[in-house]
Amino acid sequence: MTYRSVFRPDLFADRVVIVTGGGTGIGRAIAHELASLGAVVALGARKVERCESVKAEIEAAGGRAFAGTCNIRDRDSAQAFVASVMEAYGRIDGLVNNGGGQFISPAQYISPKGWQAVIDTNLTGTWNMTQIVQQASMEAQGGAIVSITMENARGYPGMAHSGAARAGVENLTRSLAVEWARFGIRVNAVAPGLINSSGLQNYPEAIQEQLPEFRKAIPAKRFGTEGEIAAAVTFLLSPAASYITGQTLWVDGGHSLWSMNYPIEDHAHFPPGYDGFAEDH
């Protein structure tokens, strides 16, 4: 498949960039964007088959990619994946923490298991990959890290667990931006609003029925695209953002400024103990 980018060709020539959760949705779009600009894209996910499929797509388009198993929740798995990338290429120039997952539920119905799964994936998983990559390569030669969070400026009723985890990632982003600036490492985040991606289709039918109303509540009057998130990530990884660190870029069509949330008052759709965890990777 052919990609047309707003960025100049070979912007990331010979740079090695890890994209977690790169086998589907936003991660897949990011991988294609970076590969089309010359990067070697290392795709990691729990279900490696999806990454291998995207790797084949990238190679068919003339790009270069690497695929491997990476369960970001498991420190040993994350460590092994990063080690395999280092063995293959000897360096890691960029990291995109895209892997994540959550489910919709009123807070009182979130089970301990459901809470822990979301925290482990979105917060601990991001921390695992970030620290491991810093230690393996970036402390010695610098680099850029971008984490995908969520549009949670006003909290996130209906997904309190994910809102809390992503807020943790944003604070981690600011903290590491200061600590690691001396290594030549930039650390930023992108907060997508409602994006028309495969992840959106994982939510319950009750939410699917509400999507037209959600669209009306977005000032831009449309959902975002995977490509628009990929472009924002690419910008933050690029030399154009060389003096930007510790920031969260909101890509939401104004949704965070004027919007509605999920219909959490309708408890019938979310029985006690519901923990329908849906991973984006």
C-alpha positions in Angstrom: 0.0 0.0 0.0 1.2 3.5 -0.8 1.4 6.3 1.9 1.6 10.0 1.2 3.1 12.0 4.0 3.2 15.7 4.7 6.8 15.2 6.0 9.8 15.2 3.8 11.1 11.9 2.4 13.9 10.2 4.4 13.2 12.3 7.5 13.9 9.2 9.6 16.4 7.5 7.3 18.2 4.6 9.1 16.6 5.6 12.5 15.2 2.7 14.6 11.9 3.3 16.2 10.0 0.9 18.4 6.2 1.0 18.2 4.3 -1.1 20.8 0.9 -2.2 19.9 1.9 -1.8 16.3 -0.2 -4.5 14.8 -3.5 -2.7 14.7 -5.3 0.6 14.7 -3.3 3.7 15.6 -0.1 1.7 16.2 -0.3 0.3 12.6 -0.8 3.8 11.2 2.2 5.2 13.1 4.3 2.3 11.9 3.4 2.9 8.3 4.0 6.6 8.6 7.5 6.2 10.1 8.5 3.4 7.7 7.4 5.5 4.7 9.9 8.2 6.0 12.8 5.8 6.1 12.7 4.5 9.7 13.3 0.9 10.6 10.2 0.2 12.6 10.3 -2.4 15.4 6.8 -3.7 16.1 6.1 -5.3 19.4 2.8 -6.7 20.7 1.4 -9.6 22.8 -0.1 -11.1 19.6 3.0 -11.1 17.3 0.9 -12.4 14.3 -0.6 -8.9 13.9 2.8 -7.3 13.9 4.1 -9.8 11.4 1.2 -8.8 9.1 2.0 -5.1 9.4 5.7 -5.9 8.8 4.8 -7.7 5.6 2.7 -4.6 4.5 5.6 -2.3 5.2 8.1 -4.4 3.4 5.7 -4.8 0.4 5.7 -0.9 0.3 9.5 -0.8 0.2 10.1 -0.1 3.9 11.9 -2.0 6.7 10.4 -3.5 9.8 11.0 -5.9 12.6 8.3 -7.9 14.5 8.6 -9.6 17.9 6.5 -10.7 20.8 6.3 -8.0 23.6 3.9 -8.1 26.5 4.6 -4.7 28.0 3.0 -5.7 31.3 5.7 -8.4 31.7 9.1 -6.8 32.5 11.0 -9.9 31.2 9.0 -9.9 28.0 9.6 -6.2 27.4 13.3 -6.6 28.3 13.7 -9.5 25.8 12.0 -7.6 23.0 14.2 -4.5 23.5 17.3 -6.8 23.6 16.3 -8.4 20.3 16.0 -5.0 18.7 19.4 -3.9 20.0 20.9 -7.1 18.8 19.5 -6.6 15.3 20.2 -2.9 14.9 22.6 -1.8 17.7 20.5 1.3 18.6 17.0 2.6 19.3 16.4 6.2 18.3 12.7 6.5 19.1 10.0 4.8 21.2 6.3 5.1 20.7 4.4 3.7 23.7 1.2 2.9 21.9 0.2 -0.4 23.5 -2.6 -0.1 25.9 -6.2 -1.1 26.7 -9.2 -0.4 28.8 -13.0 -1.0 29.1 -16.0 1.2 29.9 -17.6 0.8 33.3 -19.0 2.9 36.1 -16.3 3.1 38.8 -18.3 1.1 41.4 -18.4 -1.9 39.0 -14.7 -2.1 38.2 -13.4 -5.3 39.7 -9.9 -5.5 41.3 -8.8 -7.7 38.4 -10.1 -5.2 35.9 -8.5 -2.3 37.6 -5.1 -4.0 37.9 -5.2 -5.1 34.2 -5.7 -1.5 33.0 -3.1 0.0 35.4 -0.5 -2.7 34.5 -1.0 -2.2 30.8 -1.3 1.5 30.5 0.9 2.8 33.3 3.3 0.0 34.2 3.7 -1.2 30.6 4.6 2.3 29.5 7.1 2.6 32.4 8.6 -0.8 31.6 9.3 0.1 27.9 10.5 3.6 28.7 13.0 2.7 31.3 14.3 -0.4 29.5 14.9 1.6 26.2 16.5 4.4 28.1 18.9 2.0 29.8 19.6 -0.1 26.7 20.3 2.7 24.2 19.1 6.3 24.8 21.1 7.1 27.9 24.2 6.7 25.7 23.0 8.3 22.5 19.8 10.2 23.2 16.5 9.8 21.5 12.8 10.7 21.5 9.9 9.0 23.3 6.2 9.6 22.7 3.5 7.9 24.7 -0.1 7.7 23.6 -2.5 8.7 26.5 -6.1 9.8 26.3 -8.2 13.0 26.3 -8.8 13.2 30.0 -8.5 16.9 30.9 -11.7 16.8 32.9 -11.2 13.4 34.4 -12.7 10.4 32.6 -16.0 9.3 34.0 -16.9 5.9 32.7 -13.2 4.8 32.6 -11.8 5.9 35.9 -9.1 3.3 35.8 -7.7 4.3 32.4 -8.1 8.0 33.2 -6.0 7.5 36.3 -3.4 5.4 34.5 -3.0 7.8 31.6 -2.7 10.8 34.1 0.1 8.9 35.6 1.8 8.6 32.2 1.4 12.3 31.6 3.1 13.1 35.0 5.8 10.5 34.2 6.3 12.3 30.9 6.9 15.6 32.6 9.2 14.1 35.2 11.4 12.2 32.8 11.6 15.2 30.4 13.4 17.0 33.2 15.5 14.1 34.5 16.6 12.8 31.1 17.2 16.1 29.2 20.9 15.8 30.1 21.0 12.6 28.1 19.6 14.2 25.0 16.3 12.4 25.5 13.0 14.2 24.8 9.8 12.7 26.3 6.3 13.8 25.2 2.8 12.4 24.9 -0.1 12.6 22.5 -3.7 12.5 23.8 -6.1 11.4 21.1 -9.8 12.3 21.3 -12.4 10.1 19.7 -10.6 8.4 16.8 -12.2 6.3 14.1 -10.0 3.3 14.7 -10.3 -0.4 15.4 -10.2 0.3 19.1 -13.5 2.2 18.9 -15.2 -0.9 17.6 -14.3 -2.9 20.8 -16.8 -1.1 22.9 -20.3 -2.4 23.8 -23.3 -2.0 21.5 -24.8 0.6 23.9 -21.8 2.8 23.2 -21.8 2.1 19.5 -25.4 3.4 19.4 -24.3 6.7 21.1 -21.5 7.4 18.6 -23.6 9.9 16.5 -24.3 11.9 19.7 -20.6 11.9 20.6 -19.8 13.1 17.1 -22.1 16.1 17.5 -20.4 17.0 20.8 -17.1 17.4 19.1 -16.5 21.0 17.9 -14.9 19.7 14.7 -18.1 17.6 14.2 -16.2 14.5 13.2 -14.0 11.8 14.7 -10.3 11.9 14.2 -8.4 9.5 12.0 -5.5 7.2 12.8 -3.4 9.1 10.3 -3.9 12.3 12.2 -2.5 10.7 15.4 0.3 9.2 13.4 1.2 12.7 12.1 1.3 14.2 15.6 3.5 11.4 16.8 5.8 11.8 13.8 6.1 15.5 14.5 7.1 15.0 18.1 9.7 12.3 17.1 11.2 14.6 14.4 13.8 17.3 14.5 11.0 19.9 14.1 10.2 19.2 17.8 13.8 19.3 19.0 13.0 21.9 21.6 9.8 20.4 22.8 9.8 18.0 25.8 7.5 17.2 28.7 4.4 18.2 26.8 1.1 16.5 26.0 -0.3 17.3 22.5 -4.0 17.1 22.4 -5.4 15.8 19.1 -9.1 15.8 19.7 -10.9 18.3 17.4 -11.7 20.4 20.5 -13.4 17.6 22.3 -11.6 18.3 25.6 -13.0 21.8 25.6 -16.6 21.1 25.0 -17.9 17.6 25.0 -20.0 14.8 26.5 -18.9 11.6 28.3 -20.0 8.0 28.1 -23.6 7.4 29.4 -22.4 6.0 32.8 -25.8 6.5 34.4 -27.2 3.6 32.3 -26.0 0.9 34.7 -27.9 -1.9 33.0 -25.2 -2.2 30.3 -22.5 -2.6 32.9 -23.3 -5.4 35.5 -21.4 -5.6 38.8 -18.0 -7.2 38.3 -17.8 -6.3 34.6 -14.2 -6.3 33.4 -14.5 -6.6 29.6 -10.8 -5.5 29.1 -10.1 -4.6 25.5 -6.5 -4.3 24.5 -5.5 -2.0 21.7 -2.7 -4.4 20.8 
